[in-house]
Amino acid sequence: MNLKSLICHIALGVLIVGSWIMTSCDSFNEDLPECRLSVKFKYDYNMEFADAFHMQVDKVELYVFDKEGKFLFKQAEEGGSLSTGNYLMEVALPVGEYQFMAWAGARDSYDITSLTPGVSTLTDLKLQLKREESLIIDKQLETLWYGEIINVNFSGTAHQTETINLIRDTKRVRFIFQGYTNDWELNVDDYNYEIQESNGYLGHDNSLLEDDILSFQPYRKEQVNPSAASVDLNTMRLMKDRKARLVVTEKGSGKRVFDINLIDYLAMTNMEDQKIGMQEYFDRQSNYHIVFFVSDSWLAMRIIINGWTVYSQIEGEL
């Protein structure tokens, strides 16, 4: 073998070894496989159809269960590392099958069930919105997301990344009550405003569990002008087959001057109904801006939701 041929063989050997080093997995713990399992979190289940995880989410909690649903451990991360745009949560697990559940953004407004490794099961994982005895929720809630992967099969033969797609469970609604005629005055402090719904208790699969009827009341009120008032309220996950009632009550008399099922009207704004189902629309949409033009007897003359006129008694508008 001449010198030129020897050099070529050596170079080829270096390339092969280098390639093997780059593609093989490193072993840090003899009890775990050489390759690692990571979780990527994604939030594109919104009306923009774009991933906003790195811009909106500042805390994640991952709950790991075995394939039979037995709880193994919880892993959490918060802060600036989530905003990099390439965050991965490394999960140290032996080869096997698992189930992952996640809550994101859960802070002081929520209670999550405390689980015991090896004892608690998947169905024990629940989240409840904190409430006083009055059942009134009148503060701005931290944004909450939920996600899951039901079947994670970790082979350990290569670095593996699983993606958890998040759904936003908190909704924010701004109501504007505008007098249909300028000679009707509306004092924002003369009325109580509330969304009534029993949607503050969530199961391991993000379903609504049996709960008390909560009264979501304004965390912000504003007198826009003498005949217009604006109020901001929260609520939790909205479901297409349930009722979430908007009720306005006159403080002085205790009379309900306004009482409608919001779901019926919000459903009218699903302009994507040919592409996505109604429940998907409710889960993607997180903010509503609703304007009611009302008569002096609180009869709705026109309703505009997110820029769309969904109801009008004015001839020729609909």
N, C-alpha and C positions, 0 to 999 in steps of 0.2 A: 504494500500500500504506500503510495507516494505521499509526500507532505500535504499536497493540495487536497487529496482525498481524505486524509486524516483530519484536517481542519474542518472540512465539510461535515464529517461524521460527528465531531465534537460539537459543532454549532447546532446540528440537528438535535443532539442529545440535550443540550442546554434548553432549546426551545420546548422540547417535550416535557422536561422536568419543570420548567417555568410555568408551562400551561397547566400541568397537574397541580402545582402549588396554588395557582390562582383560582382553580375551579374546585379544589378540595376544601373540606371544612376543617376548622381547627378544633381541637379537643381541650376544653378548659376544666371539665368536671368528668371524672371517669364514670360517674353514675348516670350521666346524660349522654345522648348521642352527640357526635362531633358537630352535626349541623344544627342550626338554630331555627326556632319558630318565632316569627314576628307578627304583630297585628298592626294594620293600617286602618285609621279611622277616616271616614269620608262623609261629608254632608252636602250632597247635591240633590237631596230629595226636597227641593224647594221650587218655587215658581220661576226661578232663573235657570234651573236645570244646570247649575254650575257649582263646583265644589267650594264651599265657604268654610270648611272646617278650620283652616289655619287663621281665618279672620274673625271667627265668632266663638269658637270653643276654647275655654281656658282651663277645663278640668275634665278628666275622664277616669272612670272606675270600671275595671274589667273584672268580671266574676267568672271563674273557671270551674267547670263541672266535668266529671267523667261521662262516658257514653251512657251510663245508666242514670245520670242526673244527680249524682252525689257531689256535694260541694267540696272543692279542693282548696282554693285560696282566692283572695282578692288582690288585685294589683292596681295602683293608682298613679296618676301623673297630673301635674298642673303647672301653670306658669308659662314662661316664655318659650320653653322647648316645643310647645304645641303649635306655635305660630311660625315655625320655620318653613312650612310648606312641604317638608319631607320627613315628618316625624313618624317613627316606627316604635312600637312598644315591644321589646323583646320579652318573650315568655319562656321561662326555663321549664321544659316538660320532657319526660321520656317519650319514646315512641308509643303512639296509641291514638285512640279516638276520644274526642272531647266536644263539649258544647260551651260556647262563650256567650255571655250576656254583658251588656254595658249600659251604664247611665252616665251621661255627660252633663256638666254644669250644675249638678245637684249640690246645693250649699245649705244655708240656714233655713230656707223655706220648706225643706223636705226631710222626712224621716225614711231611711232605708232599713229594711229588716237586717238585724245582726245575725250572721250565719256562722255555724260551727263546722269546721272542716271534718269531713268523714261522717257527719251526723245529718246536717241540713241537706235538703234536696232542692232541685230546681224550682219547684212550685212554692217553696218557702220564700223566695225572693220577691219582695213587694216594696212599693214606694208609696208613701202617703203624704199629701200636702198637709203641712201643719196648720191647725186652726184653733181658735179660741172656742169656748163653750157656746158663744153666740153664733158660730159657724160663718162669721163675716170675714171675708178676705179683702182687705182694703189697702194693701201695700203692693208695690211693684215686685213681682216674682223674678227670681233669677231664671234665665232661659234654661229649659230642660230638654235633653235629647235622650232617646233610647235606641239601642241597636242590638243585634244578635247574629250569631252564626250557629245553626243547629247541628251541623255535621262538620267537624274538623278532623281530618285524617292525617296525622303527622307521621310520615314515614322515617324521618331522620336521615335520609340518604342525600338530601340537598337542602340548602337554606330555603325556607318556605315562608311566604307572606300571605296571611289571610286578611281580607278586608271586611270591616264592619261598617255597614251603611246606616247612618243615623237618621232618625225621624224626630222632628221637633214637636214636643208635646205641649208647650206653652203657647198661648195665643194672646195677642194684644189687640184691643178694639177701641177705636176712638169714635164716640158718638157726638154728632153735632145736631142740636135741636134748633131749628131756625123758624121763626114765625113766618107764616105764608104772606102775611101783610105786615108792613113795618109799624103799624099802629098797635100791634099786640106785643106787650112787654113780657119777657120771660126772665125771672130771677133764678139763677142757677142754684141758689141756696134754699129755694122754696120747695125743692123736691128731693126725694131719694131715688137713686138710680142703681139698678142691680141686674146682673145676669144670674139666673137660678139654674143650677145644674149639679148633679151628683157625680162629678167626674174627677174627684180628687184622690182616688185610690186606684193604683195601677198594679197589675199582676206581672209575673215574670215574662209574659209574652206581650206586654204593653196593652192588654185588654183592660177595660174598666171593670173594677170589682164593685160589689154592693157598697154603697156609701151614703152618708147623709146628704141632703140637698144643701149645697153651699150657696152663700150669697156673696157673689163677687161684686164689690162696690168700688167706686172711683178712688184711685190713688192720686189723681190730678183732676181739678175742676177749674174752669175758666169762664168768666163772663165776657164773651167776645164783643158783644154790643148789647144795647137794651133789649133787643128781641132775639138774641142768639146765645146759646150756652154750649160749651164743649166739655166732655168728660172722657177720661181714659180709664179703662178697666182691663184686668187680666181674665182669662179663663184657662182651663186645661184642655186636654184633647177633645176635639169635637167629632161626633159620630153621626153619620148620615141617617141612621135609623133611630136617633134619640131626639129629645126636645131640650133645647137650651133657651129659656125664656128671658126676654128683656122686659123688665117691669119698671115703670116709673110711677112713683106714689107721691101724691101731694102731702107734705108734712102736716099742714094745718088740719086737714079733714081726714087724712088716712085713706083717701080715695085713690084707687088705681086709675090713673088717667091714660096709661099706655101699657099694653100687655100683648106681646106677640111671640111666636116661636121663631127665633133667629135663624134656625137651620133652614126653614123654608125659603127665606130671603137670601141667605148666603149661597144656597145652592144655585140660585139664579145667576150668580156671577161666574160660574164655571164655564168660561169661554173655550176651555180645552176639552169639553165633554166628548168630542169625537176622538180624542187621543188618549185621555186618561179617565178612569172611573171617578165617581163622586167621592168615595172615601179617600182615594189617592189625592184628589183635589183638596179635601179638607186637611189632610196630613201635610201637603206641600205648602198650602197657604198659611202664613203665620201672622199677618197683620191685616186688619180691616179698618177702613175709613168709611163711616156710614153717616150720611146726612139725611135727616128727616125734616121736610118742610111740613109744618103742622098748622092747623087752623087754631083759633082761640079756644075751641072745644077739644083740642088734642086729637083731631082727626088728621091722619097722615094724608097729605095731598100729593106728595112726591117723595120717593125714597131713592137715594143715589148711594151705591156701594162700590168703593174703589173705582170711581169715575163712571160707573155704568148706572143708568136709570133703570131700576128694576120694577118700579111701581109708580103710577101716576094717575090721578083723577082728572088731569088737565087734558081736555080734548085735543087729539092730534099728536100727543107726545109719544104714545106707545101704540 
